[in-house]
Amino acid sequence: MAITILAKEIPGSFVRYNIKLNGSHFMKLSLGEEKELHFSEPTAEIQIRQLFGKSNKLTVSDGDCIDIRLSQWHILRMISYLLFTYILLFYNLVSISAYFVLSTVFLVVLFGYFETYELIKTEPSARRYSK
């Protein structure tokens, strides 16, 4: 069985994607790279991880084309992080060292727990990628 996966270049992403197939590490995919993945099962569950971000789990079958995109909520998470930073620093609610600790915890929870990326099935004719 084979599927095609495309890692579009996403602003702010500099690290390769770790592709998990049925819960275990399968391979890495660079930004802007399109690869055909081969495996023996008739269907499989695919998910990607990148640093603290992860994607939804998607069930794929032979011939599927998958795009990696930012999730719908990514911009909202970025705005909430910036608002969090502004409130803490503008109103002097915490010291700078406490801010760095809170900021790191907030980033890990915000981007590690929630899905940062989205795997979407697309039609092969609709997914032309121009560099």
Secondary structure, DSSP 8 states (H G I E B T S, - for coil): -EEEEEE---TT--S-EEEEETTEEEEEE-TT-EEEEE-SSSEEEEEEEETTEEB--EEEETT-EEEEEE-TTHHHHHHHHHHHHHHHHHTT-S-HHHHHHHHHHHHHHHHHTS--EEEEEE-GGG-----
